[in-house]
Amino acid sequence: MAAINFDLKEYQKLALGRFGEFLRDTNGMGAKMAFYKATEFPFRNAPAVAEGTPFVCLRVPTGGGKTLMAAHSIGIASRNYLQVTNPMVLWLVPSTAILDQTIAALKDESHHYRAALLQSFNRNFAVVTKAEALAMSKADATGGAVVIVSTIQSFRREDDSGNENPEGLKVYEDAGVLMDHFANLTDEQIASLDKIEGDARPVYSLANLLKLHRPMVIVDEAHNSRTDLSFRTLARFNPSLILELTATPQTEHRPERDKYASNILYSVSAAELKAEQMIKMPIRLTTDADWVKTIGGALDCQKALEEAAKAEQAETREYIRPIILFQAQSASKDDPTRITWEKIEAHLRDDQRIPKDQIAVHTGPRKDLDGIDDIRSDKCPVRYIITVSKLKEGWDCPFAYVLCSVADQVSATAVEQILGRVLRMPRAQRKQRDALNQSYAFIVSRSFDTTAQQLRDGLVEGAGFNPMEAAQLIAPQQNLGFEDVQAPYQSDPLPEDIAVPEVIVAAIERLPPSVKTRLSFDTQSRTLTYRGPMTRESRNLIHLAFAAVPKVATTVDRLYAKSNHFQVSAAEEADKPPFVVPLLGFRKQGVLQLFSQEHFLDLPWRLDQCDPAAILERFRLPDTARTGEIDVGAKGSIEIGFPKKVQSDLAGVINEPAWNLPRLANWIDSGIVHPDITKPSAVVFITKAIEALIAAGHDIPVLARNKYDLRKALGTLINDLRGEREVGQYNALFAANAANFAVSADLSIIFDEQTYAPNMPYAGGTKFAKHYTRLIGDLQPSGEEFDCALYLDRHDKVRYWIRNVERKKSSFWLQLPHDKFYPDFVAMLTDGRILVVEYKGGHLYESEKVKREIGAVWAEASGGTCLFCMPTNRDFRVVDWVIG
């Protein structure tokens, strides 16, 4: 099978980046203020645990890769908050099945979960079960990062009824094998531990071991662990922070009803998953009141998908075997007419003549999935899986394409347990055939609209989708059209007055091979021919290739509709021109390239040639009279700031080896990210900085004790030096090479429903008529930016506009000295020109001069086809002035 891409998706990077920023801010201002800074929402302390414990949630819809994000979060917390290289982590999952799956993946050398830990800790870490942790040596506990994976149930002293839990009690029992962990503790360390009854000796238990190491707690599928009992269990281990990951976080906060809301730090949208090719969308729905016809339709769909999958494999070598998930009705003695799993299996085998080995039943006494080692193997024959309420927990196979339900109704639980299983995209990569990029649902129902709404509700309640997004994700079934997947489709003749045929042929030659081999141009008939169904991605690439050729866009759109058997009048974008926006290019050695940092920065940067003397002003030893921020607690006692207390506790259980200058310099370098600097260059600079501090009177042992503060100071100094370098070389380039900037259709982006990826869809009451996509991203329902959007929407010279979302691969950007600039809005004018608008409040306008300058360069380079403006203080007359 093909290798899996281990790279994080953009939304995963953004979510984890927000988590790291929150933890860095927590170090300086505490969790409460750090959370408010990140979200502008109030922070709620976790029930039962110590006040001030960082307690946040990353909300990721079904299919978004929560477990991979959890694996990466450990290194982020270690670097940005815990300030240790050997943290202890308690990773809690909701069931034994998911526990086995997670443990296996984290211990698998080839799995991307383990790769995330390797990236942060090299090989200096261990992944253990609770049973292994109960016999863990002191060397194992302190020698590297330790990740204990378990269910929260197995750590509870009592069950939901208040009775003792024999499995959970093992965590709290005295065990001689753990004795070494409690040797040579200070009185302060012992004070917080559970003691043997009638004795001052601490219990040699795993619970006390966890207390000593202040574990980071990761709660997977956190919506399953929201009770007071769950939080009281976590409190027993004195956690340093709690990270929740779930598609459906608790949002209602009613402690009197045992409901505790999560602090949602970042919320991933379905549009982001779709744009990153993580999920198969939309869901094509077919309903019928006859269960036999419904199953027949699902079987026909599976056969058509399998034909498409075979053609896909022949072209790309990727193996896919589309699977149907059948949801049967539960049996009832009082109703023999119910469509049970036995009836469905009999129908498939006897009436449809499907071989026995292609059918798996997983419900009640039948657990066929347990006997299948790898359902994705090309040796596995299973194509049909029958269940009732849910599949095997932790089961995850992206080959599941079709849900066929004969159940009484489609509930949120059914969506979470079954429909969610058909959403994952194989290999997280869009296919050449659009039918393989979508999911399919065949539901026994008399009402399409009612069933569609039930599915939408389920996507929201069970799979964690935004209500506005869910409304866009259910669509009627269409003719899959796989009679001949390579059938040629011919366009209408291109107009006689467009560019010469040589230009068309040259544009086709610039296309990627996967598209170029399907598209051809007949110079005699002046027609384009495309073999097989054209995907949206292929259509967009063709639009970009032909961006400079007038009057071709409509022909391409009609060919796209024709190859997919769409009715042109019903094609979603039949009347929309492609929204193509040129980026800024820079001519280097006669070749026009996308303008980026490489044009004004020489890499790698020779940091070792910079002067580190400024470290003497930036690094100060902390006041030895206090070990952290001091506050007055609710009971009047003096308390050390929570982050400093955690870091102090962790330092107390680690016996570090002796430090010297090379070891300290290498340790500091390992915690500073610098892709633009070689390691030798960075180590030389850091060594010089330490030598300067030694010459100023600091010795190595003192610097080592304060190594985290020193690393922070050096990291800040390197960032400032980098900034000075970037600004200087950026300005020098513009001063000497202004004539080298140009705009070309060959360097363009295209806005499209498929790739538009808002973080949070607009949910205001005002309806916009001209936004290019159905969803509007990241726009507040009021305020100055909202007013600017409304002005564009009502402008008689604006044909379409789009909210440009920051830091997305499909968004428009311009290069600044330090970063990319993503303007707020991009508009297509009625005369075909492109207008880019960046709105700025009056208090920020003067400081944004560099953005106005690069915007003006882009507009000037376009020769009048592109316009840029920056209105401020709600004075939108500048928009009219620029448009003319």
Secondary structure, 3 states (H helix, E strand, C coil): CCCCCCCCCHHHHHHHHHHHHHHHHHHHHHHHHHHHHHHCCCCCCCCCCCCCCCEEEEECCCCCCHHHHHHHHHHHHHHHHHCCCCCEEEEEECCHHHHHHHHHHHHCCCCHHHHHHHHHHCCCEEEEEHHHHCCCCHHHHHHCEEEEEEEHHHHCCECCCCCECHHHHHHHCCCHHHHHHHCCCCHHHHHCCCECCCCCCECCCHHHHHHHHCCEEEEECHHHCCCHHHHHHHHCCCCCEEEEEECCCCCCCEHHHCECCCCEEEECCHHHHHHCCCECCCEEEEEECCHHHHHHHHHHHHHHHHHHHHHHHHHHCCCCCCEEEEECCCCCCCCCCCCCHHHHHHHHHHHCCCCHHHEEEEECCEEHHHHCCCCCCCCCCCCEEEECCCCCCCCCCCCEEEEEECCCCCCHHHHHHCHHHHCECHHHCCCCCHHHHCEEEEEECCCHHHHHHHHHHHHHHCCCCCHHHHCCCEEECCCCCCCCCCCEEECCCCCCCCCCHHHHHHHHHCCCHHHHCCEEEECCCCEEEEECCCCHHHHHHHHHHCCCCCCCHHHHHHHHHHHCCCCHHHCCCCCCCCEEEEEEEEEECCEEEECCHHHCCCCCCCHHHCCCCCHHHHCCCCCCCCCCCEEECCCCCEEECHHHHHHHHHHHCCCCCCCCHHHHHHHHHHCCCCCCCCHHHHHHHHHHHHHHHHHCCCCHHHHHHCHHHHHHHHHHHHHHHHHHHHHHHHHHHHHHHHHHEEEEEEEEEEECCCCCCCCCECCCCCCCCCECCCCCECCCCCCHHHHHHHHHHCCCCEEEEEECCCCCCCCCCEECCCCEECCCEEEEECCCCEEEECCECCCCCHHHHHHHHHHHHHHHHCCCCEEEECCECCCCHHHHHHHC
